């Protein structure tokens, strides 16, 4: 969506932007959308990663695939089981550069291999409906095109960068979190290519955090009629925790007890239950407070109900505030958006993404640099086609300004104490 231009674009920048090819971007993201790359579809993810490696190999630097870190989950029986995840793609360009930035995206989608949503159709001229078009294969196309345009600038030699496209963002990035942390270290700034929060291009500002937990309760079986007093009811203990969690909930700490698994026949005191829940803390202080209180609650429940408890999980996405560093990066993105006649706006959101993890490393990040669209995570997901070129131009301009040293200064020194 266009707005009146308020800032001039120089001849060097204009020449750089002329290299952006909207048709090439659309072809890429449509070809990528045709590949089912749901987080659990390892074959599809491998095909997608191969095509992405071929695309990003056109840029200078080294393209590589990194193995996922080990991750696990608790099954319905309370057992810890390993989870399989796909490889993550990394491109490293000019690692010796004094100024370096990080660009991130994800190749996985929420659509399973057998999901009926597998094809692209035109909803109206310039609007396409297809799996992952907005979230975020269109965003990956923006990254590639913006970098190719940026490399044509004389200033390109002044900026190094890493690109990371992970394979597990839609399930919390647990197997890529160590990689994100390693790549974020020492970076001046970061750009993440989640789709805009609104169809007009409004970006995300501050984000809450997210934590996922599984608590296993181990009690003692008994006959519900003959000797119930000898039993220790695991389902009751799990329910006690649900009530305590809901009592803790407040505006800055949404808590969602999502599922209790356990029990058997009506005449048996259940000796096993698993409770799964999610929290959305609005600040890092609140997240830390909850993490400190949870073990105390579990100890009280274990003593009161005479059951065993086992906790699995934790905060996977730390809250992301807008600190002075992030505010300066947002100001630069806003300025370049206005120069292109685009919407320069942001709004806070309770949603989470890899931008949360990057911000937790002390690196300023704008994490909705991707396309305009909507209805993500549903069969109604759509992409506004003209936004591919819009966002590629915006990214190229932001990179050009970062290369020129616009964010240099002590308050953005990535080596300072945090």
C-alpha positions in Angstrom: 0.0 0.0 0.0 1.5 3.3 -1.1 1.9 6.5 0.7 3.3 9.9 -0.4 7.1 10.0 -0.8 8.8 12.0 1.9 12.5 11.2 1.4 14.6 11.2 -1.8 16.5 8.2 -3.1 19.9 8.8 -4.6 21.2 7.7 -8.0 23.3 4.9 -6.5 20.3 3.6 -4.6 18.0 3.9 -7.5 20.4 1.9 -9.7 20.5 -0.8 -7.1 16.7 -0.9 -6.9 16.4 -1.2 -10.7 18.0 -4.7 -10.4 15.0 -6.1 -8.5 13.0 -8.5 -10.7 9.4 -8.9 -9.5 8.7 -11.8 -12.0 11.7 -13.7 -10.8 10.6 -13.3 -7.2 7.1 -14.5 -7.9 8.3 -17.5 -9.8 10.6 -18.5 -7.0 8.0 -18.3 -4.2 5.4 -20.1 -6.3 7.8 -22.9 -7.0 8.7 -23.1 -3.4 5.1 -23.1 -2.3 4.5 -26.1 -4.5 6.7 -28.1 -2.2 5.1 -29.3 1.0 7.6 -28.4 3.7 5.6 -28.9 6.9 7.8 -29.1 9.9 7.4 -32.8 10.2 7.9 -33.5 6.5 11.6 -34.2 6.4 11.6 -35.2 2.7 9.8 -32.1 1.7 12.1 -29.9 3.8 15.2 -31.5 2.2 13.8 -30.7 -1.3 13.1 -27.2 -0.2 16.5 -26.8 1.4 18.2 -28.0 -1.9 16.3 -25.4 -3.9 17.1 -22.6 -1.4 20.8 -23.6 -1.5 20.8 -23.3 -5.3 19.2 -19.9 -5.1 21.4 -18.4 -2.4 24.5 -19.9 -4.1 24.2 -17.0 -6.6 25.4 -14.7 -3.8 29.0 -14.5 -2.7 30.0 -16.5 0.3 29.5 -20.0 1.6 26.2 -21.9 1.6 25.9 -24.8 4.0 23.3 -27.0 5.7 23.5 -27.3 9.5 22.2 -30.3 11.4 19.4 -29.6 13.9 20.2 -29.6 17.6 18.7 -32.5 19.5 15.1 -31.8 20.8 12.6 -33.9 22.7 9.0 -33.9 23.8 6.9 -35.8 26.4 4.5 -38.4 25.0 1.1 -39.3 26.4 2.7 -42.0 28.6 5.1 -39.4 30.1 8.1 -40.7 28.3 10.7 -38.3 26.8 11.0 -39.0 23.1 13.4 -37.5 20.5 11.9 -35.4 17.7 13.2 -35.4 14.2 13.8 -32.0 12.6 15.1 -30.9 9.2 18.5 -29.2 8.4 18.9 -25.5 8.5 20.4 -23.4 5.7 23.1 -20.8 6.4 24.8 -18.4 4.0 27.8 -16.5 5.3 29.1 -13.5 3.3 32.2 -11.4 4.2 32.6 -12.8 7.8 35.7 -10.6 8.2 33.7 -7.3 7.7 33.6 -4.9 10.6 29.8 -4.3 10.2 27.8 -7.5 10.0 24.0 -8.2 10.1 21.8 -11.2 10.3 18.8 -12.0 8.0 16.5 -14.9 9.0 13.6 -16.8 7.7 12.0 -20.2 7.9 11.3 -22.9 5.2 8.8 -24.9 7.2 5.1 -24.4 7.2 2.2 -25.5 9.4 0.7 -27.7 6.7 1.4 -31.4 7.1 2.3 -33.7 4.2 -1.3 -35.0 3.9 -3.0 -31.6 4.4 -5.5 -30.8 1.6 -4.0 -27.3 1.1 -1.3 -28.0 -1.4 -1.9 -25.7 -4.4 -2.0 -22.1 -5.5 -5.0 -20.2 -7.0 -5.7 -16.6 -7.8 -8.2 -15.0 -5.5 -8.3 -11.7 -7.5 -5.8 -9.9 -9.8 -2.6 -9.5 -7.8 -3.6 -11.7 -4.8 -2.6 -15.4 -4.6 -3.8 -18.1 -2.2 -1.3 -20.8 -1.5 0.5 -22.7 1.3 3.3 -20.8 2.8 3.2 -18.0 0.2 3.1 -15.3 2.9 4.5 -17.3 5.8 7.1 -17.3 4.6 8.3 -18.5 1.2 7.5 -15.0 -0.1 9.7 -13.6 2.6 12.6 -15.9 1.6 12.2 -14.6 -2.0 12.4 -11.1 -0.6 15.7 -11.9 1.2 17.3 -13.4 -1.9 16.3 -10.6 -4.2 17.2 -7.8 -1.8 20.7 -9.2 -1.3 21.3 -9.7 -5.0 20.3 -6.1 -5.6 22.5 -4.9 -2.7 25.5 -6.8 -4.0 25.4 -4.5 -7.0 26.1 -1.5 -4.8 29.6 -0.1 -4.3 28.9 -0.2 -0.6 28.3 -3.9 -0.5 31.9 -4.6 0.4 31.4 -2.6 3.7 28.8 -5.0 5.1 29.0 -8.7 5.9 26.0 -10.8 6.7 24.7 -14.2 7.6 21.4 -15.6 6.2 19.7 -18.3 8.2 16.6 -20.2 6.9 15.6 -22.7 9.6 13.4 -25.7 9.4 11.5 -25.6 12.7 10.3 -22.0 13.3 6.6 -23.0 13.3 7.2 -25.3 16.3 9.3 -23.0 18.3 12.8 -23.2 16.7 14.1 -25.5 19.5 16.5 -27.3 17.1 17.7 -24.0 15.6 17.8 -21.9 18.8 21.6 -22.6 19.4 22.3 -21.7 15.7 20.3 -18.4 16.0 22.2 -17.5 19.1 25.6 -18.3 17.5 24.8 -16.3 14.3 23.4 -13.3 16.3 26.6 -12.9 18.3 28.4 -9.7 17.3 25.8 -8.5 14.8 25.0 -4.8 14.4 21.4 -5.5 13.6 19.0 -8.2 12.3 16.1 -8.4 9.9 13.6 -11.3 10.0 11.1 -11.9 7.2 7.8 -12.8 8.9 4.8 -11.4 7.0 3.5 -7.9 7.9 1.0 -8.0 10.8 -1.6 -6.2 8.6 -2.4 -6.3 4.8 -1.3 -2.7 4.6 2.2 -3.5 5.6 2.1 -2.6 9.3 5.0 -4.3 11.1 5.3 -5.9 14.6 6.8 -3.8 17.4 7.2 -5.3 20.8 6.3 -8.9 21.2 5.4 -11.0 24.3 7.2 -14.2 25.0 6.1 -17.8 24.9 6.8 -20.9 27.0 5.6 -24.4 26.5 5.5 -26.9 29.3 4.6 -30.6 30.0 4.2 -31.8 33.6 4.0 -35.5 34.2 2.2 -36.6 37.4 2.8 -40.1 38.9 0.4 -41.3 41.5 -0.8 -44.7 42.7 -3.5 -46.9 41.3 -6.3 -48.3 43.5 -9.8 -49.6 43.2 -12.2 -46.7 43.1 -14.8 -48.6 45.2 -12.9 -51.0 47.4 -9.9 -48.9 48.5 -9.8 -45.5 47.0 -8.0 -44.2 50.0 -4.9 -46.2 49.0 -4.8 -44.4 45.6 -3.0 -41.2 44.7 -5.0 -39.5 41.9 -2.7 -38.1 39.2 -5.5 -36.5 37.3 -6.7 -34.6 40.5 -3.1 -33.4 41.0 -2.9 -32.2 37.4 -6.2 -30.4 37.8 -4.9 -28.7 40.9 -2.1 -27.3 38.9 -4.6 -26.1 36.2 -6.5 -24.1 38.9 -3.3 -22.7 40.4 -2.1 -21.6 36.9 -5.4 -19.9 36.1 -5.3 -18.1 39.4 -1.9 -16.7 38.4 -3.1 -15.4 35.1 -3.2 -11.6 34.6 -3.1 -9.2 31.7 0.7 -9.4 31.4 0.8 -13.2 31.9 -1.7 -15.1 29.8 -1.7 -18.8 30.7 -3.4 -21.5 28.7 -3.7 -25.0 30.2 -4.3 -26.8 26.9 -4.5 -30.6 27.5 -4.6 -33.3 30.3 -3.8 -36.8 29.2 -4.2 -39.7 31.7 -6.6 -42.0 33.5 -8.2 -45.3 32.4 -11.4 -47.0 33.6 -14.0 -45.2 35.8 -13.3 -47.7 38.6 -9.6 -47.1 38.8 -7.8 -44.3 40.6 -5.5 -42.9 37.9 -1.8 -43.1 38.6 -0.7 -41.1 35.6 -1.4 -37.8 33.9 0.3 -35.3 31.7 -0.6 -31.6 31.7 0.4 -29.4 28.8 0.2 -25.6 29.0 1.5 -22.4 27.4 2.3 -19.0 28.9 2.7 -15.7 27.1 4.7 -13.3 29.4 4.7 -9.7 28.3 8.2 -8.9 29.8 11.4 -10.7 30.7 10.9 -9.9 34.4 7.5 -11.6 34.4 8.9 -14.6 32.5 11.7 -15.0 35.1 9.2 -14.6 38.0 7.0 -17.4 36.6 10.0 -19.7 36.0 11.0 -19.2 39.7 7.4 -19.9 41.0 6.6 -23.0 39.0 8.9 -25.4 40.8 7.5 -24.2 44.1 4.0 -24.9 42.9 5.0 -28.4 41.8 6.6 -29.1 45.1 3.5 -28.0 47.0 1.2 -30.2 44.8 3.6 -33.2 45.1 3.4 -32.9 48.9 -0.3 -32.3 49.1 -1.4 -35.1 46.7 1.6 -37.4 47.4 2.5 -37.7 43.8 5.6 -37.4 41.8 6.1 -34.6 39.3 8.4 -34.1 36.3 8.7 -30.9 34.4 9.7 -30.6 30.8 9.9 -27.4 28.7 10.4 -23.8 29.4 10.5 -20.3 27.9 11.4 -20.9 24.2 10.7 -17.3 23.0 11.8 -14.6 25.4 9.7 -11.4 25.4 11.0 -8.8 22.9 10.7 -5.2 24.1 11.5 -2.2 21.9 14.7 -0.9 23.6 16.7 2.2 22.3 18.7 0.0 19.9 15.6 -1.5 18.3 14.0 2.0 18.2 16.8 3.3 16.1 16.6 0.4 13.7 12.9 0.8 13.4 13.4 4.5 12.7 15.7 3.6 9.8 13.2 1.1 8.4 10.4 3.7 8.8 12.5 6.3 6.9 13.2 4.0 4.1 9.5 2.9 3.9 8.5 6.5 3.6 11.1 7.0 0.9 9.4 4.3 -1.1 5.9 5.6 -0.4 5.1 2.6 1.8 3.3 2.4 5.2 5.6 3.2 8.1 3.8 1.8 11.1 4.1 -0.9 13.7 2.0 -2.4 16.5 2.7 -4.6 19.5 1.6 -8.2 19.3 1.4 -11.3 21.4 2.7 -13.5 18.6 6.2 -14.8 18.7 8.9 -15.6 16.2 12.7 -15.9 15.8 12.9 -12.2 16.4 12.3 -12.9 20.0 15.4 -15.1 20.2 17.5 -12.6 18.3 16.5 -9.7 20.6 17.3 -11.8 23.6 20.9 -11.9 22.3 21.0 -8.1 22.6 20.8 -7.5 18.9 18.2 -5.0 17.5 15.7 -6.7 15.1 12.8 -5.8 12.9 11.1 -9.1 12.4 8.2 -8.4 10.0 10.2 -7.4 6.9 8.3 -10.0 4.8 5.5 -9.7 2.4 2.0 -8.3 2.8 -0.8 -10.9 3.0 -3.0 -12.5 5.6 -4.9 -15.5 7.0 -1.6 -17.3 7.7 -1.7 -20.8 9.2 -5.0 -21.5 7.4 -6.1 -22.7 4.0 -7.1 -19.0 3.3 -3.5 -17.8 3.4 -2.8 -15.2 0.8 0.0 -13.1 -0.7 -0.3 -9.6 -2.2 2.0 -10.0 -5.2 3.1 -6.4 -5.5 4.5 -6.6 -2.0 7.3 -8.9 -3.1 9.0 -6.1 -4.9 8.0 -3.5 -2.3 9.7 -5.4 0.5 12.8 -6.3 -1.6 13.3 -2.6 -2.3 12.8 -1.7 1.3 15.3 -4.4 2.5 17.9 -3.3 -0.1 17.7 0.3 1.0 18.0 -0.6 4.7 21.0 -2.8 3.9 22.6 0.1 1.9 22.1 2.4 4.9 23.5 -0.1 7.3 26.6 -0.5 5.1 27.1 3.2 5.1 27.4 3.2 8.8 24.1 4.9 9.7 23.7 2.8 12.9 27.3 3.0 13.9 27.9 4.3 17.4 28.6 3.3 21.0 24.9 2.7 21.7 24.8 0.1 18.9 28.1 -1.5 19.6 27.3 -5.3 19.6 30.3 -5.9 21.9 29.1 -3.7 24.7 27.9 -5.2 28.0 24.4 -6.4 28.0 
